């Protein structure tokens, strides 16, 4: 029997089987993703953390999670000695978020980080006579408060503090502190309006 005749006979039962097992397969994927992330960390990963797919961990694994974090696939979490990444309770990291810490990154309770956002506390240093690759880094900690909403594609640079309840518009580049409750956007990010935190 040719494949063109066999295919319609097999597709229907296979589709039914996949529909019936979808929930089980998703649960197994989440359990596997949680275990894989947990195996790369120095600190225990709370069982309440939901991991929806593969998370890339580089460096020391000095990453601490509060309860009920939600992690979408393809996040990149990187720490270098002695820096740590610390996430509060109920934090959401959307697909493709990059967190890179050489001094330290703290994200407060209930904060949400949009897709493909980059939060890096270090920049390359430039020294005469030394190749950029070998010139080292300048780093300053980043502190993000509670209930902060960071839009898609945002860049947050070292030394920035973002106050509780602030909102960062999509694709903004945050180069200086953001006050509690402020709404900022643009390159570099500037205040658009304030809201009550």
SULGISUL-V193746 format. One line per field, one symbol per residue. phi: phi as a letter, one per 30 degrees, with the letter a starting at -180 (. if undefined). psi: psi as a letter, one per 30 degrees, with the letter a starting at -180 (. if undefined). burial: # if it has 24 or more other ideal C-beta (glycine too) atoms within 12 Angstrom, else .. Layout:
# SULGISUL-V193746
phi: ???
psi: ???
burial: ???
This chain:
# SULGISUL-V193746
phi: .dddddeddcddddedddddcedddddddddddddddedccdcdcedddccdldcdcbididbccddidbcddidccbbbecdbcbcddidccdeidcbbbcclbbbdeidbcdehdccbcbbddbbeibeeecdibcbbdcbcddhdccddidccceidccdeidbcdeidcccbecdeidcbajbddbdcacbdd
psi: klefeeefefeeeeeeeeefgeeeeeeeeeeeeeeeeefflelkkkffkkjfakkkklbfgikkkllgljkllgkjjkkkkgllkkkakgkkjlkgkkjjkfekkkklkgkkklkgkjjkgllklkkkfkkeegfalkkklkkkakhkjjlkgkkklkfkkklkglkjlkgljjflkklkfljllajlklkelklk.
burial: .............................#..##..##.##...##..#########.#.######..#####.######..######.#################################................################################.####..########...#.#......
